[in-house]
């Protein structure tokens, strides 16, 4: 018997899993306040110091689909505990680091915990009652944005008033607390697929993603037309094509490409890429605009801590709005929530193009974009899980999270190029110009509009998430009402195999044929 129907739902499972998602998301913004000081702190160049960001991105991209598949096979809670333990270990390594190599290793270990969010969503599908599932998934999915928004001011406050190593000691303690809560309060799912792990598929996907994301994230440093960047991009294409051919032939693939190619899944993943691109533009542009010197004429001259506090309310807005997005999805379908969220994000960036002259305006814009992110991110798990079997829930959500990461990586690369080329002189330096900021905001708006268009082309059937069955409302045909019912004569004649009169059959004839 399915334990999901025999045990009381709720309790501490939802807040514990949401806390785990927020802690993992904190790792994405943990080092943002100290990025300018990292070259001096780690005794390296600015280009090498950027590996502290790149390593987290690459490790998360590789680990997320792998952990999702392992969770479906051997236990989602088990893989969740492994992810959190690796996060704690990575935080301790970073806290003890004083040079680049151990710092990069620790950051890579922290990135491996990105699988926590899709694993948590999958546990909720297995453990929660249907009436609570929508709001719980919305909260868990939006935790990625909540943690990023709340982590920035917290990390800035610590970095300004304490040694930078304290950032990682704090993250290690928080991670350990959440690990203990999951161990004590989150049950293991009884829905396991078993089988053999696709090691070749995991290695192929990892190699292809590493080549692709390295080309995207480091192309600006190496040169977009340089041999290294082009070589990695070409290698990514070849490796991923070979990987796809293997997955189609493998009896137990890491990623079921046939399921992923379904229109519902494919378009949702494409929307995730575009929404990820649009969402990350705010994280890249707003802090720079807030901290830019007032003497530039458009900078707001805020401190690192104040810049973080200006963006912090967007995380609170996401947390507050996620239950509303769940209700909208329940009433009108998650496709509508995705379209609403993308449209609100586009409106936020449109406002930002004309409202960027005061800190309160940035707070307002960040809150508006936060509303859109909450709607968009909350809808994606429901869209994915309505189109995949229960046995592939964690793997499918892991792939969807990977698509968001590809979107944020592409956003970082494209916006970095725009801001590097549209500059203005300021003393001995060149800073991003006001036109550069407005161009990046326009890109965020355009990609959000693209997300609306992608979402609108997705099939419009309402879908449930219980057990992988589509919860489409169909009229109950009820008992047969005889030949007077429209079409009854045609249905009665269809099973007939012997020649007979072509006239309208009698009631008794129809009953016999239908029996």
N, C-alpha and C positions, 0 to 999 in steps of 0.2 A: 504493500500500500504506500502511496506517496505521502511522505511525512508532511508535505506542504498542506495537505488537507486535514491532518490530524493534530497538528500543534497550533497553539495560538500564534497569530502573526504579530509582527511589530516588535514591541519591547525595545531593547537597546540596539537591535541589528542595524536599523537605518542610521541613527546618529553615529554609531561606531564606524560604519562603512563610509559615511560622508566625511567624517573626521580624517579617515585614512586618505581619501581622495584629496582633501585640502592640504594635508601634510605633504603629499607627493607633489602637488602643484606648487607649494612653497619653494621646492627645490629649483623651479624654473627661474624664479626671480631672486633667489638667495644672494647671488653674487653681483646683481645689477648695481647696487650702490657702490661697490668697491672696484668696478671694472676699470675706472681711470687710474686707480692706484695699484692694480695687479702687476703691471710690469716691474715696478719698483719693489713690491712686496715679495715677488717670486724671482727677482733677479733675472729677468728675461725681457725680450722685446714685446711690443704691443701685439705684433702679429702672432707670436707664440702664445701669449697670454690668452688670446681669443679661443684657444683650444679648451679652456675651462668651460666655455659655453658649447662649443662644437661637440665635445666628448659626451656631454649629457644628452644632446640631441640625437647623436648617432646611436648611443647605447639604448635610449628609449625606443627609437625606431626599430631596432633589431629585436629587442626583448619583448615588446608588446605583443606582436602576433604569435611568437613562440610560447610565451607564458599563457596566452589565451588558449592555444591548442592543448598545452599540457594540463591546463585547468579542466578543460572538457574531458580529458582522458583520465586523469588521476586525482582530481579534486580541486575545486576552485579555491576553497579556504586554504588548502595546503600551499598552493602557489601564491596566494595572497600573503601568507606568513613568510614564505621564502622571499618575496619581493620586499616586504618591510624589513626583514633581517638584513638583506643586502643594502637597503637604504641606510640603516643604522651603521653598518660596517663602513660604507662609503663616507658617511658624515664623520666618523672617527678618524678615518684616514686623512680627510681634508683638515680636520682640526689639528692634527699632528704635523701637517705639511708646512715646509718652509721653502720649497722649490717647486719647479713646474711639474716634474714627472709624477710625484705622489699626488699632487693636486689634480692632475688630469685623471689619474687612476680612480681617485675618490669620487670625482664628479661623474665619471662613467658608471661607477657602481650606483650612485644616486639616480642616474638616468634609467638604470634597469628597473626601477620601481614604477615606471610609468604604466606598467600593466595592471596596477592596482585598480584603476578606474574601470576598465572593461570587466575585470574579474568581479569587482563589487557589484556592478550592474547585473551580471549574470547570476551572482548569488541571490540578489533581490528577486530575480525572476523565479528562482527555484524555491525561495523561502517565504515570500510574502503573499498575502491574499490578493486577489485581483483588484479589489477596490482600493488597496493602498499602493499598488505597484506603480501607477503612473506618477504620483507625486514623489515617491521615493526615487524612482529613476531620474526624474527631473532634477532633484536635489543633487544626486550623485554625479550626474553628467555636468551640471553647472559648477560643481566643486573645482573643476579645472580652472575656470575663470575666477571663482571666488578666492582660491588659494593664491593665484597669481596677483590679484588686486590687493589682498590683505597683506601678502608677504612683502610687498615693496616698501610700505611705510615702516613695518616692523623691522625689516632688515636695515633700512636707512637709520632708524633710531639706534639700533645696536651698533652699527658701524660708526656712527658719530660719537658715541659715548663709551665705547669699549674696544678692546683689541679685536681685529677682524676674525681671529680664530674662534671667538665666542659665538659667531654666527653658526658655526658647524657643531659646536658643543650643544647649543640650544636645539638644533635640528636633530641631533642624535638622541637627546633626552625625549623630545616630543615623539620621535619615531619609535623609541622603545616603549613609551606609554601606550601608544596606539597599538603596537604589536601585542602587548599584554592584554589590551581590551579585546582585540580580535581573537586571541587565544582563548579567552575566558567566555566571551559572550556571543561569538558568531558560530553557528553550527556548520558542519560539513554537509554539503549537498549529497543526496543519495543518487543523483542523476549523473552517472559516469559512463563514458562510451568505451573506455578501455582501448585495446588495439595496440598497434605498433607505431611508435613515433617516427615521423618522416624526417630522418636526420639529413638526408641529401637535400630535401626541400628547404629545411631550416638553413643549411649552409649556403645554398644557392640564393635564397631570399636575402640573407644577411650580406653576402658579397655584393649583390645587386644594389641593395639599399645603401651600403657604405659608399660605393662608387657614385651613385646618384646624388646623395646628400652631401658628400664631400665636394663634388663639382658645384653644387648649388651654394653651399655655405662658404666655401673658400675661393670661389671663382673671382670674387672681387680682389682678394689679395694676390692670387696667382695670375690674374688676367683672364678675361672671359674668352679670349682667342688663343690663350697660351696652350702649349702642348700638353701640360699636365691636366688642365681643365677639360680640354677636348678629349684627351685620352680616357679620362675617367668617365665622361659622359658616354663615349662610345662603348666602353667596357660595360657600363650599366645597361645599355640597350641590349647588348649581346647576351650578357649573363641573365637578365630578366626574361628574355625570349626563351633561352634554354631552360630556365627554371619553369616557365609556363608550360613548355612542352612536357617536362617531367611531371609536373603536377597533374596534367590531364591524363597521364598514363598510370600514375601511382594509384593503387587501390585504396590507400588511406592517406590522402594528401594533407600537407600542413594547412593549405588554404584550398577549399573546394572552389575552383575557378568557375565551374558550371553554376554553382549557386551565386557566386559573386557577379556573374555575368547577367543574372536576372535583372530586368529593367529596374525593379524596385530597389535592389541593393546597389546596382551600378550608379544610378542617378543620386541616391543618397550619399554614397561615398564621394561622388564628384562634387556634390553640394558641400560636403565636409571640407574638401580641399579649398573651395572658394571662400567659405565662411572662415576657415582658419587663416587664410591670407588676409581677409578683411579685418578680422578681430585683432591680429597681431600688429597691424599698422598703428593702432592706438598706443600699444605698449612701447613702440619704437619712437613715435613722434611726440607724444604729449610730454614725457619727462624732459626731452631735449628742449622743447619750447618753453617749458616752465623754468628750467635752469639757465636758459640763455641770458646773457647780460642785458640789462635794460638799455644800455647804450647802443645796442644794435637797432633800436627803434621798434622792434617787434618781440624781443625776448621779455620774459616776465620777471627775471632776476630772483627767483625763489631758491631757497636752500634745498639740499638733497632731501632733508626730512620733510619740508613743506611740500615739495613736489610729490613725494610718496603719499602724504596725507590728502592731497588734492585728488589723487587717483583711487585712494582707498574706498570712498563711498560707492564706487561702482561695484565692488565685491559685495557690499551689503545689499545693494539693489538687486544683484543677481540672486542672492539667497532669498530675498523677500518675494521676488517675482516668480521663482521656479514653481511654487504651488499653483499660481494662476495659470502658468503655461500648461501645467498638467491638466487643469480643468478645461482649458481651451482644447487641448488634444482629445480629451474624453468626449467633449461635445461635438467637435467638428473634424476630428482626425489630426494626427501629428503633421500631416502635410501642410495643413493650414497654419499650424504653429511655426513650422519652419519658414513659410512664406512671410508671416507676420514678423518673425525675428529678423529675417534678412532685410525686410523693408524698413524696420526701425533702425537697424544699423546704418543703412543707406541715408536715412534722414539725419542721424547723428553726425555722420561725416559731412553731409551737406551743410548742416548748421555750423560745423567747425570751420569750414572754409571762410565764413563771414564773421564768426564769433571766436576770436583768438587773441583778444587784446586785454583780457583780465583773468585772474586766477579763478574767480567764481564762474566765468564762462566755461573754463576747462572742466571744472567740477560738474557743471550741468551737462556738458557734452559727454563726459565719461559715464555719467549716470544713464543718459539716454542710450548710449551704445551698450551699456551693461544690461539694460532691459532687453535689447535685441539679442545679445549673446545668450541670455538666460532662456529666451524662447527657442532660439535656434538649437542650442546645445541640448536642451531638454527633449526636443522632438526626435533627435537622431537615433537614440537607442530604441525607441518605440518603432520607428520606421524600419530599422535593421531587423529587430527581433520578430516583427510581423511577417518577414519574408524568408526567414531561415529556420531550419529544424531546431528543436530544443537541444539536440546533441552538439550543435555547432554554435551555441550562443556566445560563449566566451571568445572563441576564435573569430567570429564575425564582428563582435564589438571591438576586439583587438585590432582587426584590420581597419575598422572605421576610425579608431583613435590614431592609427598610423596615417590615415589620409589627412587628418587634421594636422599632424606633425609635418607632413609634406607641405601643406598649405602655409604653415607658419614659417618653415624654412625658406620657401620661395618668397614669402613676404619680406623676410629679413634681407635676402639677397637683392631683390628688386628695389626695395626702399633704400637700402644702403647705396646702391648705384645712383639713384636719383639724388639723394642728399649729398653725395660726394661730387656730383657734377654741377648741381645748382648751388653755388656758394657765393659768399660775399666777403670782401676783405675786412678784417677787424684787427687792427694793429699788425703784429707779425703773423697772424693766423688767418686762415680762411674758414669761416663758419657756414653752416647751411643757411641759405637765404630764405626770405619769406616766401618767395615763389617756389622754392624747393619744398617747404612744408605744405603749401597749398596743393602742390602737385601730388604729394603723397596722400593727402587727405582726399583728393579727387579720385586717386586710385582705390582707396578704401571704399569710397562711395560706389564706384563703378563695379568693383568686384561683389559688393553686396547686392547691387541690382542684378548682376549675373547669377547670384545665388537664388534670387527670387525667380528668375526665368528657368533655372534648372529645376527648382522645386516644383514649379507649375507644370512642368512636362512629366513629372512622375505620375504613375497611375493614381487615380483619385479615390480608389476603394478604401474605405475605412478598414483598419486592421487592428486586431487585438494582439496581445503579447502572451496570452496564456497558452502554454504548450505548443506554440508555433502554429496554431490554427488561425486562419483568417476569420475574424469575427464580423463578417459581413452580414448585415441584416437581410434575411430572405423571407418573403411571405410564406406563411404556413399553408400548404395546399389544402389541408383538411381532407375529409373523406370524400370519395367520389359522389357527385351530385346528379349522375345520370346524363343522358345525351343532351339535355337542354343547356348544359354548361358549354360555353363557347369552346370549340375545339375538341369536345369530348368524342364526337363521331370520328374525327381523324385519328385520335389516339386509339379508339376502339378498333379501327380497321387495320392499324399498323401491324399488330402481331399476327393478323390473319394470314395463313399460308395456303388455304384451299380456295378454289374459285367459288364465287358466290354472287349474290345480287349486289349491284353497285349502289343500291339505294341506301338510305340512312339506316343503320342497324338498330335493332330494338334494344330496349333497356337490358333485357336479359343477355343479349349478345354482347353488349358492351361490358357487362359485369364478368362474363365468362372470359372475354379476351383479356381484360385487365388482371384476372386471376391467374 
